[in-house]
Amino acid sequence: MLLVALTGGIGSGKSLAGEYLASLGAVVVDSDHLAREVVERGTDGFDLILARFGDEVLKDGLLDRRRLGEIIFADPSARADLEAITHPRIRAALEEIVASSEPDDVIVNQIPLLVETGGKARFDFVVTIASPIELRRERAIARGMAGYEFDKRVSAQASDEDRAAIADYIISNTGDADALLRAVEELWESQLKPRAVGGK
């Protein structure tokens, strides 16, 4: 089994790269998806967030993620409090998936905050998707994120240099979707499949 971290900043293309890896046969786990699951209504994560942030982060009885995002990206201590609730639960959810996987699986964890959480040591191989900041901003805005929201999130997260420094492999995503697919196929054939078969 090979446990791979797939990281990159907002708008870098890591989600699309993850989709391509899934189509090639990887078991792809999105930490953002796990982050939503572990704080759904009825979980202890939901109760702890409500106790910390109050009704301000509720909308129709559910977490208002947009409002919660505004709060935590404006206040580092609030962000730290949220991460203390979510990160251990996300890791536990990933561990359950790993435990139920096959011995020869390539498990790819899309994890945007790999540098920030000091998580490199938990993985066998780290892939960073890199793109120029202007291109990332353009992509994020095209997906509906306001420019000021993008700027706040970027300023709160690790730099591209930090992500590159911990990477075993870097994909430069400056072209179109087909170019990214070709780069991901090269990663799969040259790095991930051989390691899964032959060990680390």
C-alpha positions as CSV (number, residue, x, y, z in Angstrom):
1,M,0.0,0.0,0.0
2,L,1.2,3.5,-0.9
3,L,-0.2,6.5,1.0
4,V,0.2,9.7,-1.0
5,A,-0.4,13.3,-0.1
6,L,-1.7,15.5,-2.9
7,T,-1.4,19.1,-1.9
8,G,-1.5,22.6,-3.5
9,G,-3.0,26.0,-2.9
10,I,-6.5,27.2,-3.8
11,G,-6.9,27.2,-7.5
12,S,-3.8,25.1,-8.2
13,G,-5.8,22.2,-9.7
14,K,-5.3,19.5,-7.0
15,S,-9.0,18.5,-7.1
16,L,-8.9,17.9,-10.9
17,A,-5.6,16.1,-10.5
18,G,-7.3,13.9,-7.8
19,E,-10.1,13.1,-10.2
20,Y,-7.6,12.0,-12.8
21,L,-5.7,9.8,-10.3
22,A,-9.0,8.2,-9.3
23,S,-9.7,7.4,-13.0
24,L,-6.3,5.7,-13.2
25,G,-7.1,3.5,-10.2
26,A,-6.1,5.4,-7.1
27,V,-8.3,5.4,-4.0
28,V,-8.7,9.2,-3.6
29,V,-9.8,10.7,-0.3
30,D,-10.6,14.4,-0.2
31,S,-9.8,16.0,3.2
32,D,-12.2,18.8,2.5
33,H,-15.0,16.2,2.1
34,L,-13.9,14.5,5.3
35,A,-13.9,17.9,7.0
36,R,-17.6,18.3,6.1
37,E,-18.5,14.8,7.2
38,V,-16.9,15.1,10.7
39,V,-18.9,18.2,11.5
40,E,-22.3,17.2,10.1
41,R,-25.3,17.8,12.4
42,G,-25.4,15.0,14.9
43,T,-21.7,14.6,15.3
44,D,-19.6,15.6,18.2
45,G,-17.7,17.9,15.8
46,F,-20.8,19.8,15.1
47,D,-21.6,20.2,18.8
48,L,-18.1,21.4,19.6
49,I,-18.1,24.0,16.8
50,L,-21.5,25.3,17.9
51,A,-20.2,25.5,21.5
52,R,-17.1,27.5,20.3
53,F,-18.7,29.8,17.7
54,G,-22.4,30.0,18.6
55,D,-25.5,30.3,16.6
56,E,-23.7,32.8,14.3
57,V,-22.4,29.9,12.2
58,L,-25.8,28.3,11.8
59,K,-28.1,28.6,8.8
60,D,-31.4,26.6,8.8
61,G,-30.0,24.4,11.5
62,L,-26.8,23.5,9.6
63,L,-23.3,24.9,9.6
64,D,-23.0,28.0,7.5
65,R,-19.6,27.2,6.0
66,R,-19.3,30.5,4.3
67,R,-19.8,32.4,7.5
68,L,-17.5,30.1,9.4
69,G,-14.8,30.7,6.8
70,E,-15.2,34.4,7.1
71,I,-14.6,34.2,10.8
72,I,-11.6,31.9,10.8
73,F,-9.7,33.5,8.0
74,A,-10.1,36.9,9.8
75,D,-8.9,35.5,13.2
76,P,-5.9,33.1,13.5
77,S,-7.0,32.1,17.0
78,A,-10.5,31.1,15.8
79,R,-8.9,29.2,12.9
80,A,-6.7,27.3,15.4
81,D,-9.7,26.5,17.6
82,L,-11.6,25.1,14.5
83,E,-8.6,23.1,13.4
84,A,-8.2,21.6,16.9
85,I,-11.8,20.3,16.5
86,T,-11.6,19.1,12.9
87,H,-8.1,17.9,12.3
88,P,-8.0,14.9,14.7
89,R,-11.4,13.8,13.4
90,I,-10.3,14.1,9.8
91,R,-7.1,12.0,10.5
92,A,-9.2,9.3,12.3
93,A,-11.6,9.1,9.3
94,L,-8.6,8.7,6.9
95,E,-7.1,6.0,9.1
96,E,-10.4,4.1,8.9
97,I,-10.3,4.2,5.1
98,V,-6.6,3.1,5.0
99,A,-7.4,0.2,7.3
100,S,-10.2,-1.0,5.0
101,S,-8.1,-0.7,1.8
102,E,-6.3,-3.5,-0.1
103,P,-2.6,-4.1,0.4
104,D,-1.7,-3.0,-3.2
105,D,-3.9,0.1,-3.2
106,V,-2.5,3.6,-4.0
107,I,-4.4,5.9,-1.5
108,V,-4.2,9.5,-2.4
109,N,-5.3,12.1,0.2
110,Q,-6.1,15.5,-1.2
111,I,-4.9,17.7,1.7
112,P,-4.6,21.4,1.2
113,L,-3.1,22.1,4.6
114,L,-0.3,19.5,4.6
115,V,2.5,22.0,5.4
116,E,0.4,23.8,8.0
117,T,-0.4,20.6,9.9
118,G,3.1,19.2,9.7
119,G,1.6,16.2,8.1
120,K,4.4,15.1,5.7
121,A,5.6,12.3,8.0
122,R,2.3,10.5,7.8
123,F,2.7,9.9,4.1
124,D,5.0,7.7,1.9
125,F,5.0,10.2,-1.0
126,V,4.1,13.9,-1.4
127,V,2.9,15.5,-4.6
128,T,2.5,19.2,-4.9
129,I,0.4,20.9,-7.7
130,A,1.9,24.3,-8.4
131,S,0.5,27.2,-10.4
132,P,1.3,30.9,-10.5
133,I,-0.7,32.9,-8.0
134,E,-2.4,35.0,-10.7
135,L,-3.7,31.9,-12.5
136,R,-4.9,30.4,-9.2
137,R,-6.7,33.6,-8.4
138,E,-8.4,33.6,-11.8
139,R,-9.5,30.0,-11.4
140,A,-10.9,30.6,-7.9
141,I,-12.9,33.7,-9.0
142,A,-14.2,31.7,-12.0
143,R,-15.6,29.2,-9.5
144,G,-17.4,31.9,-7.6
145,M,-15.0,32.9,-4.9
146,A,-14.7,36.6,-4.3
147,G,-11.2,38.1,-4.9
148,Y,-10.9,39.3,-1.3
149,E,-11.8,35.8,0.0
150,F,-9.1,34.3,-2.2
151,D,-6.5,36.8,-0.9
152,K,-7.5,36.1,2.8
153,R,-7.1,32.4,2.3
154,V,-3.8,32.6,0.5
155,S,-2.4,34.9,3.2
156,A,-3.5,32.4,5.9
157,Q,-1.9,29.4,4.2
158,A,1.6,28.1,3.4
159,S,3.5,29.6,0.5
160,D,4.1,27.7,-2.8
161,E,7.8,27.6,-1.8
162,D,6.8,25.9,1.5
163,R,4.8,23.3,-0.4
164,A,7.5,22.7,-2.9
165,A,10.1,22.2,-0.1
166,I,8.3,19.1,1.3
167,A,7.3,17.6,-2.1
168,D,8.7,14.4,-3.5
169,Y,7.2,15.3,-6.9
170,I,5.9,18.6,-8.3
171,I,3.4,19.1,-11.1
172,S,3.4,22.6,-12.7
173,N,-0.2,23.2,-13.7
174,T,0.0,26.2,-16.1
175,G,-1.7,24.7,-19.1
176,D,-5.2,23.3,-19.8
177,A,-6.9,20.2,-18.4
178,D,-5.4,17.9,-21.0
179,A,-1.9,19.1,-20.1
180,L,-2.7,18.3,-16.4
181,L,-4.0,14.9,-17.3
182,R,-0.8,14.1,-19.2
183,A,1.3,15.2,-16.2
184,V,-0.8,13.1,-13.8
185,E,-0.5,10.1,-16.1
186,E,3.3,10.5,-16.1
187,L,3.2,10.7,-12.2
188,W,1.1,7.5,-12.0
189,E,3.2,5.5,-14.4
190,S,6.7,6.7,-13.4
191,Q,6.3,7.1,-9.6
192,L,3.1,5.8,-8.0
193,K,2.5,2.5,-9.6
194,P,6.1,1.3,-9.3
195,R,6.2,2.3,-5.6
196,A,2.9,0.5,-4.9
197,V,4.1,-2.7,-6.5
198,G,7.7,-2.6,-5.3
199,G,7.4,-0.9,-1.9
200,K,8.6,2.5,-0.9
